[in-house]
């Protein structure tokens, strides 16, 4: 989560790109669902700091639709 929400001021060497946003607190146990682009999934070491994450497509869902739904629920 430390790599997410990089729209705030951070030292240049801590930036990985303004592509990751977190919503809510991460659970202490169990799986975490990440919605991301195929680019971030392919380059997960750079963006998530590890290379052992397993990404699976969710038919009918897009990053844009999930983000729009989350934003709408905040209003």
C-alpha distances in whole Angstrom, upper triangle without the diagonal:
4,5,5,8,10,13,14,16,14,16,17,16,13,13,12,14,13,12,9,9,7,10,10,9,8,11,13,15,15,14,11,12,11,13,14,17,19,18,14,15,18,16,13,14,13,10,8,10,12,15,16,14,17,17,20,21,22,26,26,23,21,18,20,22,18,17,21,21,18,19,22,21,20,23
4,6,8,9,12,12,13,11,13,14,13,9,10,11,12,13,13,10,10,9,13,13,12,11,15,15,18,19,18,15,16,14,16,16,18,20,19,16,17,19,17,14,14,13,11,9,10,13,16,17,16,19,20,23,24,25,29,29,26,24,21,22,24,21,19,23,23,20,21,25,24,22,25
4,7,7,11,11,13,10,12,12,12,8,8,7,9,9,10,7,9,9,13,14,14,13,17,18,20,20,18,15,16,13,15,13,15,17,16,12,14,16,14,11,11,10,7,7,8,11,14,16,15,18,18,21,22,24,27,27,24,22,18,20,22,20,18,21,23,20,20,24,24,22,25
4,6,9,10,12,11,14,14,14,11,9,9,9,8,8,5,5,6,10,12,12,12,16,17,19,20,18,14,14,11,12,12,14,17,15,12,14,17,15,13,14,12,9,8,11,14,16,18,16,18,17,20,21,22,25,25,21,19,15,17,19,17,14,18,19,16,17,20,20,19,22
4,6,7,10,10,14,14,15,12,10,10,10,7,8,6,5,6,9,12,13,14,18,20,22,22,20,17,16,14,14,13,15,18,17,14,17,19,18,16,17,15,12,12,14,17,20,21,19,21,20,23,23,23,26,26,22,20,16,17,19,17,14,17,18,15,15,18,19,16,19
4,5,7,7,10,11,12,9,7,8,7,6,8,7,8,10,13,15,16,17,21,22,25,25,23,20,19,16,16,15,16,19,17,15,17,20,17,16,16,14,11,12,14,18,20,22,21,23,22,25,25,26,28,28,24,22,18,19,21,19,16,19,21,18,18,21,22,20,22
4,7,8,12,12,14,12,10,11,9,6,9,9,9,12,14,16,18,19,23,25,27,28,26,22,21,18,18,17,18,21,19,17,20,22,20,19,20,17,14,16,18,21,24,26,24,26,24,27,27,27,29,29,25,22,18,18,21,20,16,18,20,18,16,20,21,19,20
4,6,10,11,14,11,10,13,12,10,13,12,11,13,15,17,18,20,23,25,28,29,27,23,23,21,21,20,21,24,22,20,23,25,22,21,21,19,16,17,19,22,25,27,26,28,27,30,30,30,33,32,28,26,22,22,24,22,19,21,23,20,19,22,23,20,22
4,7,9,12,10,9,13,12,11,15,15,15,16,19,20,21,22,26,27,30,31,30,26,26,24,24,22,24,26,24,21,25,26,23,22,22,19,17,19,20,23,26,29,27,30,29,32,32,33,36,35,31,29,25,25,28,26,23,25,27,24,22,26,27,24,25
4,6,8,6,7,10,11,11,14,14,15,16,19,20,20,21,25,26,28,30,28,25,25,23,23,22,23,25,23,20,23,24,21,20,19,16,15,16,17,20,23,26,25,28,28,31,31,33,35,35,31,29,25,26,28,27,24,26,28,25,24,28,28,25,28
4,6,5,7,11,12,13,16,17,18,19,22,24,23,24,27,28,30,32,30,27,28,25,26,24,25,26,24,21,24,25,21,21,19,16,16,17,17,21,24,26,26,29,29,32,33,35,38,38,34,31,28,28,31,30,27,29,31,28,28,31,32,29,31
4,5,5,9,10,12,15,16,18,20,23,25,25,25,29,29,32,32,31,28,28,25,25,23,23,24,21,19,22,23,19,19,18,14,15,17,16,20,22,26,25,28,28,31,32,34,36,37,33,30,27,28,31,29,26,29,31,29,28,32,32,30,32
4,6,8,11,13,16,16,18,20,24,25,25,24,28,28,30,31,29,26,27,24,25,22,23,24,21,18,21,21,18,17,15,12,13,15,14,17,20,23,23,27,27,30,31,33,36,37,33,30,27,28,32,30,27,30,32,30,29,33,34,32,34
4,7,9,11,14,13,15,17,20,22,21,21,24,24,26,27,26,23,24,21,22,20,21,22,20,17,19,20,17,16,14,11,11,12,11,15,18,21,21,24,24,28,29,31,34,34,31,28,24,26,29,27,24,27,29,26,26,30,30,28,31
4,6,8,10,11,13,15,19,21,21,21,24,25,27,28,25,22,22,19,20,17,18,20,17,14,17,18,15,14,13,10,9,12,12,15,18,21,20,23,23,26,27,28,31,31,28,25,22,23,26,24,22,25,27,24,24,28,28,26,29
4,7,8,9,12,14,18,20,21,20,23,24,26,26,23,20,20,17,17,14,15,16,13,11,14,14,11,11,10,7,6,9,10,13,15,18,17,20,19,23,23,25,28,29,25,22,19,21,24,22,20,23,25,23,23,27,28,26,29
4,6,8,11,14,17,20,21,21,24,26,27,27,24,21,20,16,16,13,13,15,12,10,14,15,12,12,13,9,8,11,12,15,17,20,19,21,20,22,23,24,27,27,23,20,17,18,21,20,18,21,23,21,21,25,26,24,27
4,6,8,12,15,18,19,20,23,25,27,27,24,20,19,16,15,12,13,15,13,11,15,16,14,14,15,12,10,12,15,18,19,22,20,22,20,22,22,23,26,25,22,18,15,15,19,18,15,17,20,18,17,21,22,21,23
4,7,10,13,17,18,18,22,24,25,24,21,18,16,12,11,9,9,12,10,8,11,13,12,12,14,11,8,11,14,16,17,19,17,18,16,19,18,20,22,22,18,15,11,13,16,15,12,15,18,16,16,20,21,20,22
4,7,10,13,14,14,18,20,21,21,18,14,13,10,9,8,10,12,12,9,11,14,12,11,13,11,8,9,12,14,16,17,15,17,15,17,18,19,21,21,17,15,11,13,16,14,11,15,16,14,15,18,19,18,21
4,7,10,12,12,16,19,20,20,17,14,12,10,9,9,12,15,15,12,14,17,16,14,16,15,11,11,15,17,19,20,17,18,17,19,19,19,22,21,17,15,11,13,15,12,10,13,14,11,12,16,16,15,17
4,6,8,9,12,15,17,17,15,11,11,9,10,11,14,17,17,14,15,19,18,15,17,16,13,12,15,17,19,19,16,18,17,19,19,19,22,21,18,16,13,15,16,12,11,14,14,11,12,15,15,14,17
4,7,9,12,15,17,16,15,11,11,10,11,13,16,19,20,17,18,21,21,19,21,20,16,15,18,20,22,22,18,20,18,19,20,19,22,21,17,16,13,15,15,11,10,12,12,8,10,13,11,10,14
4,7,9,12,15,15,14,11,12,12,13,16,19,22,23,20,20,24,24,21,22,22,19,17,20,21,23,23,20,21,20,21,22,21,24,23,20,20,17,18,18,14,13,16,14,11,12,15,13,11,15
4,6,9,12,13,13,10,12,13,15,17,21,23,24,21,21,24,24,20,22,22,19,16,18,19,22,21,19,20,20,22,23,22,26,26,22,22,19,21,21,17,16,19,18,14,16,19,16,15,19
4,6,9,10,9,7,10,11,14,16,20,22,22,19,19,22,21,18,19,20,17,14,16,17,19,18,15,17,17,19,21,21,24,25,21,21,19,21,21,17,17,20,19,16,18,21,18,18,22
4,5,7,8,7,10,13,16,18,22,24,25,22,21,24,24,20,21,23,20,17,18,18,20,19,16,18,18,20,22,21,25,26,23,23,21,24,23,19,20,22,21,18,20,23,20,20,23
4,7,9,10,13,15,19,21,25,26,27,24,22,26,25,21,22,23,21,18,18,18,20,19,17,19,20,22,24,24,28,29,26,26,24,27,27,23,23,26,24,21,24,26,24,23,27
4,7,9,12,15,18,21,24,25,27,23,22,25,25,21,22,24,22,18,19,18,20,17,16,17,18,20,22,22,26,27,25,26,24,27,27,23,24,27,25,22,25,27,25,25,29
4,7,10,13,16,19,22,23,25,22,20,23,23,20,21,23,21,18,19,18,19,16,14,14,16,17,19,19,23,24,22,23,22,25,24,21,22,25,23,21,24,26,24,24,28
4,6,10,13,16,19,19,21,19,16,19,20,17,19,21,19,15,17,15,16,13,11,11,12,13,16,16,19,21,19,20,19,22,21,18,19,23,21,19,22,24,22,23,27
4,6,10,13,16,17,19,16,14,18,18,15,17,19,16,13,15,14,15,13,10,11,11,13,15,15,18,20,17,17,16,19,19,15,16,19,18,16,19,21,20,20,24
4,7,10,13,15,17,14,13,16,17,14,17,18,15,13,16,15,16,14,11,10,9,10,12,11,15,16,13,14,12,16,15,12,13,16,15,14,17,19,18,19,22
4,6,10,12,13,11,10,13,14,11,14,15,12,10,14,14,14,13,10,10,8,10,11,11,15,16,12,12,10,13,14,11,11,15,15,13,16,18,18,18,22
4,7,10,12,10,9,13,14,12,16,16,13,12,16,16,16,16,12,12,9,10,9,10,13,13,9,8,6,10,10,8,9,12,12,11,14,16,16,17,20
4,7,8,6,7,10,11,10,14,14,10,11,14,15,15,15,12,12,9,11,10,11,14,14,11,9,6,10,12,10,10,13,15,14,16,18,19,20,22
4,5,5,6,9,10,10,14,14,11,12,16,16,15,16,14,13,10,11,10,12,14,14,12,9,7,10,12,12,12,15,16,16,18,20,21,22,25
4,6,5,6,8,10,13,13,12,13,16,15,14,15,13,12,9,10,9,12,14,15,13,11,10,13,15,15,15,18,20,20,21,24,25,26,28
4,5,5,6,8,11,11,10,12,14,14,13,15,14,14,12,13,13,16,18,19,16,14,12,14,17,17,17,20,22,21,22,25,26,27,29
4,5,5,5,9,8,6,8,11,11,11,13,11,12,10,13,13,16,18,19,17,14,12,15,17,16,16,19,21,20,21,24,25,25,28
4,5,5,9,10,8,9,11,10,9,10,8,9,7,10,11,14,16,18,16,14,12,16,18,16,17,20,21,20,22,25,26,26,29
4,6,8,9,9,11,12,11,9,11,10,10,9,12,13,16,18,20,18,16,15,18,21,20,20,23,25,24,26,28,29,30,32
4,6,6,7,8,10,9,8,11,11,12,12,15,16,19,22,23,21,18,17,19,22,21,21,24,25,24,26,29,30,30,32
4,5,5,5,7,6,6,8,8,10,10,14,15,18,21,23,20,18,16,19,22,20,20,23,24,23,24,28,28,28,31
4,6,6,5,4,5,9,9,12,13,17,19,22,25,27,24,22,20,23,25,23,23,26,27,26,27,31,31,30,33
4,6,6,8,9,12,12,15,15,19,20,23,26,27,24,22,19,22,25,23,22,25,27,25,26,30,30,29,32
4,6,8,10,12,11,14,14,17,18,21,23,24,21,19,16,19,21,19,18,22,23,21,22,26,26,25,28
4,6,8,10,9,12,12,16,18,20,23,24,21,19,17,20,22,19,18,22,23,21,22,26,26,25,28
4,7,10,10,14,15,19,21,23,26,28,25,23,20,23,26,23,22,26,27,24,26,29,29,28,32
4,6,7,11,13,17,19,22,25,27,24,23,21,24,26,24,23,27,28,26,27,31,30,30,33
4,6,9,11,15,17,20,23,26,23,22,21,24,26,24,24,28,28,27,29,32,31,32,35
4,6,10,13,16,19,22,25,23,22,21,25,26,23,24,28,28,26,29,32,31,31,35
4,6,10,13,16,19,21,19,19,18,21,22,20,21,24,24,23,25,28,27,28,31
4,7,10,13,16,19,17,17,17,20,21,19,20,24,23,23,25,28,27,28,32
4,7,10,13,15,13,14,13,17,18,16,17,21,21,20,23,25,25,26,29
4,6,9,13,11,12,13,17,17,15,17,20,20,20,23,25,24,26,29
4,6,9,8,9,11,14,14,13,16,18,18,19,21,23,23,25,28
4,6,6,8,10,13,12,11,14,16,15,16,20,20,21,23,25
4,6,8,12,14,12,12,16,17,16,18,21,21,22,25,27
4,7,10,11,9,10,14,14,14,16,19,19,19,22,24
4,7,8,7,7,10,11,11,13,15,16,17,19,21
4,5,5,6,9,10,11,12,14,15,17,19,21
4,6,5,6,8,10,11,12,14,16,17,19
4,6,5,6,9,10,11,12,14,16,17
4,6,5,6,9,10,10,12,15,16
4,5,5,6,9,10,11,13,15
4,5,5,6,9,10,11,13
4,5,5,6,9,10,11
4,5,5,6,9,10
4,5,5,7,9
4,5,5,7
4,5,5
4,6
4
